[in-house]
Amino acid sequence: MSQSARLTQRSAPKPSGKPAYPLALPGFQDFLEIGRGSMGVVYRATQQCLDRPVAIKTIPAGFFDEQTRKERLKQLAFEGKLLASLSPHGNVLQVHAMAWDIWGNQALVFEFVEGDSLRNLLQETGLPTWVQSLGLARQVARGLRHVHSEGVVHRDIKPANLMVNRRGTLKIMDFGVAFRMGEMGLNPAGCSRVGTPLYMAPEVVLADPAVDHRADLYSLGVLIFQLLCGRPPFMSDSGFETAQMHLHARPPKPRSLAPDLPEEIEAFLLKALAKDPGARFQSAAEMLAEIDRLLELLGYRKSLEGPAGSVSVALTGNRTELCATLPADTSFPARDGAKTTSADPGKPPADPPDPPQSSTFRAREIAL
């Protein structure tokens, strides 16, 4: 098993699908645990008054020692208020309410996303194609453009915090360590050195008080590198060593890992991974524009609205497969570097409805 595979498997436990502990939350029923991690437990439930599924994030008594639990509950409340202050956006998970059970335990109620995290999709199906990868990145960049425009830095962009629903819409979630620019010290996380070492920007590693939105763009660069090259740029058995590599090591040349990758995409990745924030893309809008240019380079003329094509999730038996849905006349270089013909440079197509089988491209089966 490769180092990257071991690291992916260690990243978080799988959702248990077990019935919830006795969560007595007025107005909700049919609780089912679907995930748990360092920030608590997530349940799927039904909101009775609207008869709709929701996701509920809470921190049960006994999940942490009492002092840690109090700190996590403060963080949960901070996350809820931060998300509630943002205007709605299709690539950002929406919070519905803060609720309390009969014992006074608070919980956040979110929209329920019928799909899976990008982390789980990568574990189960392997790497997406180039166009799929850039289509996913485009949606992350759109979400970040919105979040940054409202003064918020996410600070933990990674596959586990990106949900992809069954129609291919990607949503950024888990704002537990986010902060408003200029107000980093107000986040209950307590310090600026928070995040995930594999995706952490150098200035975040240094706990630089001047951390801003460009840290998220670096993390997105790491994610795109992983999607296109099969592994993150910096890896070690130690989180500390990985963080130090973000500070001091040069990233490997993307074409040394994926020889068929176009030089323009390699240049894009190296710019995104610049140590100096001033040498990176300066805004999510700038990064988004470059992603669109690369998609056109690959022969895909994006629609004037919506994400580049769509990236859909096909559920087949016990497998979840990542698929790219493109107009029927679209073609692009295969992942192994084979050449194909560019799409007709005519009128940009509208985003397609549920596609015919011939226009669905399955992900290449490469284990991480």
N, C-alpha and C positions, 0 to 999 in steps of 0.2 A: 504494500500500500504506500502511495506517495505521501510526502510530507504534507502537501496541500490537502489531500483527502483526509489525513488524520486530523488536520486542523479544522476542516469543515465539520467533521463528525463531532468534534469536541465543542463546537461553538454554542450549542444550546440543545436542550432535550426536545424530543418530539412531543407534540400535543398528545395528551393521554386519552382523550375521549371518554374519561370517567365521569360519572355523575358528580355534581358539585358537592362540596361540604354544605351543611345546612345554611344556605345563604337566604335569609329572610328579607328580601328587598321588595317593599310594597310596590305593586304595579307591574311586577315582572314575574315570569314563571318559566318552567322547562329549562332549568340551568344545566349546561353541559360544559365541562372543562375542555378547552381547546388549546391551551398553551400555558406555560409557566416559565419564568426566568428570574433574573436578578432583581426585577422590579415588581414582581408579584405574580398573580394568576389572572388569566383571561378566560371568561366564560361566554358561551353563546347562550342567549336567552330570548324570550319573546316578550315584547312590550305589550301588555294586555290591551291598553286603551286604543292603540293603533294597529294591533295585531300584526306587528312587523318584527323581524329578527333584529337583534342588536348584539353588540359585543360589550361586555362589562369587564373592566379591569379593576381589580381590588387587591388588597393585601390582607389576607386572613390572619386572625390572631394565631400566634404560634408559628407563623411562617418565618419570622425573624425574631431575634431577641427584642425586647420591648423598646430599647433605645433606638435600635436600627429601624424598627417598624415605624416609630414616630417620625424619624427623618424621611423615610420613604413616603409616608402619608403626606407630609408637607410637600414633597416633590410631586406627588400625584395631584394635589390641589393646584400647585403651580402649573403643571402641564395642562390641566383642564382650563384654567383661566387664560393661559396663553393661547391655546387653540381656539377658545371661545372668542378671543379678541380679533382673530383673523377673519377676514371676509372669505366666503366659501370659494373653493377652487377644486376642479375635478381631479387634480393630482395630489391633493392633500386630504388625509383622513379627517372626517368631520366629527366633532364631539357634539352629543345631543344634550347631556345634562350631567350634573353631579348629583349623586343620590346617597342616602344613608340607610343601612339596614336597621332592624329593630334594636340591635345592640350598639348602634352608633358607629359602625364601621363604614367609612366612606368608600364610594366607588365611582368610577367614571364610566359613563354610558356613551359608546361610540356607534357610528354606523357599522353595520356588519358587512364585511367584504366576502362574498362567495368566491373563493379562490385560494391562493396560497402565497407564501412569502417567496421572494426571488431566491432566497437561500435554499429553501426546500426544492424549488423547481430546478436549481442547478445541481443539487444533490441527486435528484431523481432522473433527470433527463440529459444532463451534460450541457455543453456550451451551445448557446444560440449561434446563428449565423451572423455575419458582419452586419447585415441590414437589421436583423432582429436586435442585435446588441445596441446599435445606434438608435433604433426606434425606442428601446427601453430608456436609453440615456436621454433621449429627447424629452421623454415624459418627466424624468427626474429634473432635468434642467427647467422645464416649464413650471414644475411645482416650486423649485427653489427660486425662480424668478419672482414668483408671487410672494413667497414667504419673505424673501429679502426685501422686496419693495415695501413690506410692512414692518421692516426693521428687526426681523427675527433671524437668528442663526441657529440651525438645527444642531450641529456639532457631532452628529453620530450617523452620517449617511453610510449605509452598508446594506448588503442584500437582505439581512434579517429584518430591516426596518422599511422594506419596500414590499407592498402587497400588490399582486397582480390578480385582477378578478377574471371571471370566465370570458368576458368580452375583450380582455386585453388592456383594460385601463389600469395603469399603475398609480398607486397612492403612497405618498410618504407618510409614515406613521412614527410613533414613539418620540415625542418631543420632551421626554423626561429630563434631558440635560441641555435643552435649548436655552437661549437667553436673548433678550433684546439688546441690540447694539448700544453700548454705553452703560448697560446695567448688568454686566456679567456677574458681579458679586451678589446680586439679588436672587440668583438661582439657588435653591436649597441644596443642590449638589455640592456646593461649598467651595469648589476651586475650579480653576480653568483647565486643569489637566484631566479632562474626562473624555471618554470616547472609547473607541476600540483600536488597539495598536495597529492592526493590519491596515486601517483606513485613516489613521490620524495624521493631520497636517503637522509639519515641523513646528509651527508656532504654537499649536495646541500642546505638543510634547513639551515645549519650553514653558508652558503656562504663561505665555505672553499676555499681559492685560489688554494689548491692542488687537487681539484676535477679532477678525470680522468675517463677513460673508465669504471671503475668498478661501477660508478654511473648508467650507462645504464644497467649493468647486474643486479643491485638491482631492477631497474624499471621493467625489464623483469621478475624477480622473483615475483614481486607484480602481474604482469599480469598473470603469470602461476597460482599463488595462486588463483586469481579470477576465472580463467577458471575451475580449478579443484575443488574448494571449494564453488563456487557460490557467493562469495563476496570478495572484497579486504581485506587484513589483518587489516587495520586500517581505521576506518570510524568515522566521526563526522559531526554534522550539520555545524561546523565551519572549514574553510580551515586551519586556524591557529592552531586549536586544533588537526586536523588531522596531520599537519606537526610536531607538538610536540610529537605526538604518535610515529612517525617514529624515533624520537630522543630517547625517554625514555621508551616506552611501549614494552613489549614482544609480539610478534605476537601470536595469538591463535594457538594451535596445529592443524595442518590441519586435523588430524583424529578426532578431536572434532567436526568439521563441516562436514566432509565426512568420516564416520566411516569405510567404505569399502576400503578407499585408502590404497594402499600398504605402509608398513613402509619405504621402500626405497624411495618412492616418497616424503613422509613426510620429511625424512632426507634431500633430495635434496632441498626442499622448504625452510627449516629452514637455510640451509647453504646459499642459495641465498639471504636470508633476514637478514644476519648478520649485526649488526650495524657497526662493524669495517670492513672497506674495505679489510683489510688483512686477514679476516676470511672467505671471500666470495670466489666464483670462481674468479680466477685471470685473466681470459681471456675468450672471447666468444668461442674460440676454446675448452677450457676446459669444459665450460658449454655445448657446443654442443656434446662433446663426452659423457657426462653424460646423456644427453637427449637420445642419441642413445642407451645407455645401458639400460635405463628405457623402451624404446620402445621394445627392445629385451626381457626384463623381462615380458612385457605384451603380448609376443607371436608374435611380429611382427619383422621379419627379414627385415631390410631396404634394399632398392636397393643400389647398389654401386654408383649410380649417382642420383641427384635430391633430392627433399624433401622426408621425410618419408611418403610413400604412396603419396596421394595428398588429399588436402582438397578443395572440389569443391563447387560451389555455384549453386544451382538449382533454377531457377526462375519459380514459379508456380503461375499463376494468379498474385495477388497483393502481394504474400508472397515471401520472399527470404529465402531459407532453406540451412543451412550449412550441408554439407555431407562429410563423409570421404570415399575415394575411395581406397580400398585395393585389393590385389590379391584375387582371388576367394577362395583360400584355406586358407586364413588368418582368424584367430579368436582370440578373446581377451576377458578379463573379462568385463562383462557388467557393466554399470555405477552404477547399484544397488548392485554390489558385487557378482552377480551370477557367478559361475565358468564355463569356457568353455575350450575346448581343444586347446593347443598351435598349431601353424602352423608347418607344416612339416619342420624340420631343414635341408632341402636340399639346393640346389643351390638358392642363393638370387634371387628373381624375378626381372625382369626389370620393370621400371615404366610402369603401364598399360595404354593403350589408353582409349578412352571413354568407361566406364565400362558397363558390363551387369547389369541389375537391381538387380540381386542377390548379387552383391558385393558392393552395395551402402548402407551405414548405415546412417540413418537420425539422426539429433541431438535430444537429449532428450529435451522435451518441459518443461523447467524450467525457469520461468521468473526471471530476476535479481531483 
